[in-house]
Every structure is written in structure tokens, then in C-alpha cells.
Amino acid sequence: MSEQGTAAPAVPGTVAATVSSDGQAAVLRAVHLTKAFGGLVAVKEVDFEVKAGSITSLIGPNGAGKTTLFNVVAGLSEPTDGHIEFLGRRVVARPERAWLEPILWILPAALVWLLAYLVGTANPPVNVIEILVLLGLGLLIATLITAVIRPGWYNRLLVRLGIFKSARPNDMVQAGIGRTFQNIRLFANMTAIENVLVGMHGQLKSSPLDAVLRTPKQKREELDSVAEARRLLRYVGLRREDELARNLPYGDQRRLEIARALATRPKLLLLDEPTAGMNPAETDQMMKLFSRIRRELSLPILLIEHDMRVVMGISDTITVLDHGEKISEGTPAEVRADARVIEAYLGKGAI
């Protein structure tokens, strides 16, 4: 399907980034990242970077730890050691002083109940004590809900108190990381455009009250969202916007996942085997799309892919894992010539 003539969708402005070892801006950095499941170490002390405006591929034989590392980056799994920095801020790591947070949950209610006890010793009307007890219970419920939602002010409070909690998947999306999955995860009984609109949810500014009252602000935002969803679908080469996701051909479902990820307005796009199961023609179209996203949206991409033709054809940097350890890193030409990479894929006899 042709992609010519489709305008690029709206994207965030220039993103902040740290400076990598070679002087280039690094949007994402993994530092000594380790993930163990009991006695099995799936990822061991891996360091790598994704530079601004680049396509970085993560490759390795089956069982090398690629998807585990991806899940840590996306906030689905906490690392055993090491951390992830995104836009210069540590976002994923082991919790620090997490024991202090439950104290914050019960402290307001405990103070009110203490007041109720002190007032009770002075023989006040019974209804005063009951009001204070109920007030304390309400505060406890409110703080627990706040801890689940984790609004910005709550996270800032945790930072001031020296409490660090690893980012959750929704936190990573809000921070600017969009992703697709190795096994397609669409809302099968929703249309293509509805799937993309779900991706925009975190970017909407209307309040629940606006939605209930159908205010002009909410109506305008809804119209803008539908228009943007249509632009995104056309951008990835998908025009069957009213088709149920489950009825779309496999290749179009892959495109829809990318459109939904772009709808989150990411500053980094994670693609987990996006061409798996595609024929050569479909793969070529996807390669053009990835290059176009990088070129037109200035959006860096971190890619897991088994198709070496894709990896070698579009990557700026390749990181190679084997049994959870990084064994090589460099340009496609450098990685292709690395004896350790050849051994990992083909065995010692191939060297």
C-alpha cells in the first residue's frame, strides 16, 4: 500500500537527552542492567544506548534475553540490578526506601484517629468522635487511591522524601515510550480507529466532568482526536479505519499496532519483532515505514528483530545479546564481521 502523500502526524517537539560517550545525545540508556528469575539470569550487566534520531536494533539467538530486556525498558518488569535512564532521568531500577511509602498512606488517618482519641478523653459528644473516625477512614481511602493513581505531585513528593519506585508501564507511556508487542495485542472487537483513539487516552485534557456535560472543550478535543487518528492510520498505510481489528489482515494488524503506539505521542518507539510472519513484500513496506518514521518524525526506534535483512538494512547501531550478556555492539558492518556474533548464531565451527 502506498505511503506517498500522507502528511506526518503531530509529534512532540525536541526531546531532552543526555550526552553519550561519543558526544551524541542519548534518549535512553541502560546501565549495568541485570534481570534474574530465581537462579536464572536472563539479562546480565548489559549497557547500551539509544541515540536521538537513530534506529538501534537488539538482536541475538532465541533465549538471548532480548524480550526480557525490552520488558524492563517498558516498565513491565523491575530489574534485579542496574537501571534505565530516559531523557536524562532514572525511571526503572530497584525500589529505594520503599518501606517509607506505606507510612505516608496511614499517617494522615493515624493523626486524625489520634485526635479522636484525645478528644474522647475529654468526654465530648459522641457524634464528634464518630465524625473524626469517619474522617480518618476517608483520608485512608483517599491516600490509598492516590498511591494507585500516582499523580505527578505524589511522585514529586516521593522524590523529595528519597523514595524511588520503578516506573510502571503507564508511567513509561506518559513519560514518552510507545511500544508494540511480539504477539499482537490489539482490542480485537474494536475498530481500527477506536484502537488508535485508545492510544491517545493519556494525552487528552478534558475532565470527566467535561465528558458528562459534553462541554465545547470536550467536543472539540474529541473531533481533533478522531482527525488525528485518521491521519495516523493513513500515515502507516492503513485505510480500513472502520474495520474490526480482528478482521484485518495480519500485516494491517501490525501497522495498526504501530499507529496506536504513535498515538501516545512517544519520544521513543519500541518495536518487538514488527515484521515477524510477514512476506518479503510486506517486510519491505515496513522497512520503508520505519525509515520514514525516523526521518520525518525524528523519532528514535529501539527494535528487536530476527530478520537480519531488516536489521542490517535500517539500523544505525546494533547491540547483540547471547545468554543474557552483551557480546557485540556497533554498526551493521562491524557486527556482521564480529567473530563472537558469528559463533553465537552459527556455532564455533563456522569461524
C-alpha positions as CSV (number, residue, x, y, z in Angstrom):
1,M,0.0,0.0,0.0
2,S,1.4,3.4,-1.0
3,E,2.6,5.8,1.7
4,Q,3.2,8.7,-0.6
5,G,1.5,12.0,0.0
6,T,0.5,11.3,3.6
7,A,1.4,14.1,5.9
8,A,3.4,13.3,9.0
9,P,1.2,13.3,12.2
10,A,1.8,15.7,15.0
11,V,4.7,14.8,17.3
12,P,6.3,16.3,20.4
13,G,9.0,18.9,20.0
14,T,12.7,18.3,20.5
15,V,13.3,15.9,23.4
16,A,15.8,16.3,26.1
17,A,18.6,13.8,26.2
18,T,21.8,13.0,28.0
19,V,25.1,13.0,26.1
20,S,26.6,9.6,25.3
21,S,30.2,8.5,25.4
22,D,30.8,9.6,21.8
23,G,29.3,13.0,22.3
24,Q,25.9,12.3,20.7
25,A,22.6,12.7,22.5
26,A,21.3,9.6,24.2
27,V,17.5,9.4,24.7
28,L,17.6,6.0,26.5
29,R,20.5,4.4,28.4
30,A,20.7,1.0,30.2
31,V,23.3,0.9,32.9
32,H,24.6,-2.4,34.1
33,L,21.1,-3.9,33.7
34,T,20.5,-7.3,35.2
35,K,17.3,-9.3,35.5
36,A,17.2,-12.7,37.2
37,F,14.3,-15.1,37.8
38,G,15.4,-17.0,40.8
39,G,18.6,-18.7,39.8
40,L,18.2,-18.0,36.1
41,V,19.9,-14.8,35.0
42,A,18.1,-13.7,31.8
43,V,20.0,-10.4,31.4
44,K,23.4,-9.8,32.9
45,E,25.1,-6.4,33.3
46,V,24.0,-5.0,29.9
47,D,24.9,-1.5,28.9
48,F,23.5,0.1,25.8
49,E,22.2,3.4,24.5
50,V,19.6,4.7,22.0
51,K,20.8,7.9,20.4
52,A,18.4,10.7,19.4
53,G,17.1,10.2,15.9
54,S,18.6,6.7,15.5
55,I,17.4,3.2,14.9
56,T,19.0,0.8,17.4
57,S,18.5,-2.9,17.0
58,L,18.7,-5.5,19.7
59,I,19.5,-9.0,18.3
60,G,20.6,-12.4,19.5
61,P,19.7,-16.1,19.2
62,N,16.5,-17.4,20.8
63,G,16.7,-17.2,24.6
64,A,19.3,-14.4,24.5
65,G,17.3,-12.2,26.8
66,K,16.0,-9.6,24.3
67,T,12.3,-9.6,25.2
68,T,13.2,-9.7,28.9
69,L,15.3,-6.6,28.5
70,F,12.5,-5.0,26.4
71,N,10.0,-5.6,29.2
72,V,12.3,-4.0,31.7
73,V,12.7,-0.9,29.5
74,A,8.9,-0.7,29.1
75,G,8.3,-0.9,32.9
76,L,6.7,-4.3,32.8
77,S,9.4,-5.8,35.0
78,E,11.8,-4.4,37.6
79,P,15.5,-5.1,37.2
80,T,17.4,-7.1,39.7
81,D,20.3,-4.7,39.4
82,G,21.2,-1.6,37.3
83,H,18.8,0.9,36.0
84,I,17.3,2.6,32.9
85,E,17.6,6.3,32.2
86,F,15.2,8.0,29.9
87,L,15.7,11.6,28.8
88,G,18.3,12.0,31.5
89,R,16.1,10.7,34.3
90,R,16.4,7.4,36.1
91,V,13.0,5.7,35.6
92,V,13.5,2.0,36.1
93,A,15.5,0.5,38.9
94,R,15.1,-1.4,42.2
95,P,13.0,0.4,44.7
96,E,14.7,2.6,47.3
97,R,13.3,3.3,50.8
98,A,10.0,1.8,49.6
99,W,9.2,0.9,53.3
100,L,8.6,4.6,53.9
101,E,5.7,4.9,51.5
102,P,3.2,2.8,53.5
103,I,3.8,5.2,56.4
104,L,2.6,8.1,54.1
105,W,-0.6,6.1,53.4
106,I,-1.6,5.7,57.0
107,L,-0.1,8.9,58.6
108,P,-3.0,11.3,57.8
109,A,-5.6,8.9,59.1
110,A,-3.5,8.0,62.1
111,L,-3.2,11.6,63.1
112,V,-7.0,12.1,62.8
113,W,-7.6,9.0,64.9
114,L,-5.1,10.1,67.5
115,L,-7.0,13.4,67.7
116,A,-10.3,11.4,68.1
117,Y,-8.7,9.5,71.0
118,L,-7.5,12.7,72.7
119,V,-10.9,14.4,72.2
120,G,-12.6,11.2,73.5
121,T,-10.7,11.5,76.8
122,A,-12.4,14.9,77.4
123,N,-15.9,13.4,77.2
124,P,-17.2,15.3,74.1
125,P,-20.4,14.5,72.3
126,V,-20.3,11.0,70.7
127,N,-21.0,12.4,67.3
128,V,-17.8,14.4,67.3
129,I,-15.7,11.3,67.8
130,E,-17.7,9.5,65.1
131,I,-17.1,12.3,62.7
132,L,-13.3,12.2,63.4
133,V,-13.2,8.4,63.0
134,L,-15.0,8.6,59.7
135,L,-12.8,11.5,58.5
136,G,-9.7,9.3,59.3
137,L,-11.2,6.4,57.3
138,G,-11.9,8.8,54.4
139,L,-8.4,10.1,54.4
140,L,-7.0,6.5,54.4
141,I,-9.1,5.6,51.4
142,A,-8.1,8.8,49.6
143,T,-4.4,8.2,50.2
144,L,-4.6,4.6,49.0
145,I,-6.4,5.7,45.8
146,T,-3.7,8.4,45.3
147,A,-1.0,5.8,45.7
148,V,-2.6,3.7,43.0
149,I,-3.1,6.6,40.6
150,R,0.2,8.2,41.4
151,P,-0.4,11.7,40.1
152,G,2.5,14.0,39.3
153,W,2.5,15.8,42.7
154,Y,2.6,12.4,44.5
155,N,5.6,11.3,42.5
156,R,7.4,14.6,43.3
157,L,6.7,14.1,47.0
158,L,8.2,10.6,46.9
159,V,11.3,12.1,45.2
160,R,11.6,14.8,47.9
161,L,11.4,12.1,50.6
162,G,14.1,10.0,48.9
163,I,11.7,7.3,47.9
164,F,12.2,5.7,44.5
165,K,9.7,3.4,42.8
166,S,10.3,1.9,39.4
167,A,8.1,3.3,36.7
168,R,5.1,1.2,35.7
169,P,4.0,0.6,32.1
170,N,1.5,3.5,32.2
171,D,4.2,5.7,33.7
172,M,6.6,4.9,30.8
173,V,3.8,5.7,28.3
174,Q,3.2,9.0,30.0
175,A,7.0,9.7,30.0
176,G,7.1,9.1,26.2
177,I,7.8,5.5,25.4
178,G,5.4,3.8,23.0
179,R,5.7,0.1,22.1
180,T,4.4,-2.8,20.0
181,F,4.4,-6.4,21.1
182,Q,5.9,-9.6,19.8
183,N,2.4,-11.2,19.9
184,I,-0.1,-8.7,18.5
185,R,-2.1,-7.1,21.3
186,L,-5.0,-5.2,19.8
187,F,-8.5,-4.7,21.1
188,A,-10.0,-7.3,18.7
189,N,-13.6,-6.2,19.0
190,M,-12.9,-2.6,18.4
191,T,-12.4,-0.9,15.1
192,A,-9.0,0.3,13.8
193,I,-9.8,3.9,14.6
194,E,-11.0,3.0,18.0
195,N,-7.8,1.2,18.8
196,V,-5.8,4.3,17.8
197,L,-8.1,6.5,19.9
198,V,-7.3,4.3,23.0
199,G,-3.7,5.1,22.5
200,M,-4.5,8.8,22.7
201,H,-6.2,8.5,26.0
202,G,-3.2,9.7,28.1
203,Q,-2.9,12.8,26.0
204,L,-6.5,14.1,26.4
205,K,-7.0,17.1,28.7
206,S,-10.8,17.0,29.2
207,S,-12.0,16.1,32.7
208,P,-14.7,13.5,33.5
209,L,-17.0,16.4,34.2
210,D,-16.4,17.8,30.7
211,A,-17.3,14.3,29.3
212,V,-20.5,14.2,31.3
213,L,-21.6,17.7,30.4
214,R,-20.4,17.4,26.8
215,T,-18.7,20.8,27.1
216,P,-17.4,22.6,23.9
217,K,-13.9,21.8,25.1
218,Q,-14.6,18.0,25.2
219,K,-16.4,18.0,21.8
220,R,-13.6,19.9,20.2
221,E,-11.0,17.6,21.7
222,E,-13.0,14.5,20.5
223,L,-13.2,15.9,16.9
224,D,-9.5,16.7,16.9
225,S,-8.6,13.2,18.3
226,V,-10.7,11.4,15.5
227,A,-9.0,13.6,12.9
228,E,-5.5,12.8,14.3
229,A,-6.4,9.1,14.5
230,R,-7.3,9.1,10.8
231,R,-4.0,10.8,9.9
232,L,-2.1,8.2,11.9
233,L,-3.8,5.4,10.1
234,R,-3.1,6.9,6.7
235,Y,0.5,7.5,7.8
236,V,1.1,3.9,8.4
237,G,-0.7,2.9,5.2
238,L,-3.9,1.6,6.7
239,R,-7.2,3.0,5.4
240,R,-9.8,0.5,6.7
241,E,-10.5,2.6,9.8
242,D,-14.0,1.2,10.5
243,E,-12.9,-2.5,10.2
244,L,-12.8,-4.5,13.4
245,A,-9.2,-5.2,14.4
246,R,-9.8,-9.0,14.4
247,N,-10.9,-8.8,10.7
248,L,-7.8,-7.0,9.4
249,P,-5.1,-9.0,7.6
250,Y,-2.0,-9.9,9.7
251,G,0.1,-7.2,8.1
252,D,-2.5,-4.5,8.7
253,Q,-2.8,-5.5,12.3
254,R,1.0,-4.9,12.7
255,R,0.5,-1.5,11.1
256,L,-2.4,-0.8,13.4
257,E,-0.2,-1.6,16.5
258,I,2.3,0.9,15.2
259,A,-0.3,3.6,14.7
260,R,-1.6,3.0,18.2
261,A,1.9,3.4,19.6
262,L,2.4,6.6,17.6
263,A,-0.9,7.9,19.1
264,T,0.7,8.0,22.5
265,R,3.0,10.8,21.1
266,P,6.1,8.9,22.0
267,K,9.7,10.3,22.3
268,L,11.0,6.7,21.8
269,L,9.3,3.9,19.9
270,L,9.9,0.2,20.9
271,L,9.2,-2.3,18.2
272,D,9.2,-6.0,19.2
273,E,9.6,-8.2,16.1
274,P,7.3,-6.0,14.0
275,T,7.9,-7.9,10.7
276,A,7.5,-11.4,12.2
277,G,5.4,-13.6,10.0
278,M,5.4,-11.2,7.0
279,N,6.2,-12.0,3.4
280,P,9.2,-10.2,1.7
281,A,6.9,-7.6,0.1
282,E,5.3,-6.7,3.4
283,T,8.6,-6.6,5.1
284,D,10.0,-4.1,2.5
285,Q,7.0,-1.9,3.2
286,M,7.6,-2.0,6.9
287,M,11.2,-1.1,6.5
288,K,10.3,1.9,4.5
289,L,7.8,2.9,7.2
290,F,10.4,2.6,9.9
291,S,12.9,4.7,8.0
292,R,10.1,7.3,7.3
293,I,9.2,7.5,11.0
294,R,12.8,8.1,11.9
295,R,13.3,10.6,9.1
296,E,10.1,12.6,9.2
297,L,9.2,12.4,12.9
298,S,12.8,12.5,14.2
299,L,11.6,9.6,16.4
300,P,14.3,7.2,17.7
301,I,13.5,3.5,17.5
302,L,14.6,0.5,19.6
303,L,14.0,-2.6,17.6
304,I,14.0,-6.4,18.3
305,E,14.0,-8.3,15.1
306,H,15.1,-11.8,13.8
307,D,15.1,-10.8,10.2
308,M,18.7,-9.9,9.6
309,R,17.9,-8.2,6.3
310,V,15.7,-5.8,8.2
311,V,18.3,-5.3,10.9
312,M,21.2,-4.7,8.6
313,G,19.1,-2.6,6.2
314,I,17.8,0.1,8.6
315,S,19.9,0.1,11.8
316,D,22.4,2.7,12.8
317,T,23.6,0.7,15.8
318,I,23.2,-3.0,16.7
319,T,23.5,-4.5,20.1
320,V,24.0,-8.3,20.2
321,L,23.0,-10.4,23.2
322,D,23.8,-14.0,23.9
323,H,22.7,-15.9,27.0
324,G,21.8,-12.5,28.6
325,E,25.2,-10.9,28.0
326,K,26.2,-8.2,25.5
327,I,28.8,-9.7,23.2
328,S,29.0,-7.1,20.5
329,E,27.9,-3.6,19.6
330,G,28.5,-1.3,16.6
331,T,27.4,-0.5,13.1
332,P,25.9,-3.3,10.9
333,A,29.2,-3.8,9.1
334,E,31.1,-4.1,12.4
335,V,28.6,-6.5,13.9
336,R,28.4,-8.6,10.8
337,A,32.2,-9.1,10.9
338,D,32.4,-9.9,14.6
339,A,33.6,-13.4,15.3
340,R,31.6,-13.6,18.6
341,V,28.4,-12.9,16.7
342,I,29.1,-15.5,14.1
343,E,29.8,-18.0,16.8
344,A,26.6,-17.2,18.7
345,Y,24.5,-17.7,15.6
346,L,26.3,-20.4,13.7
347,G,28.5,-22.2,16.3
348,K,32.2,-22.4,16.7
349,G,32.7,-24.5,13.6
350,A,31.6,-21.5,11.5
351,I,34.5,-19.3,12.4
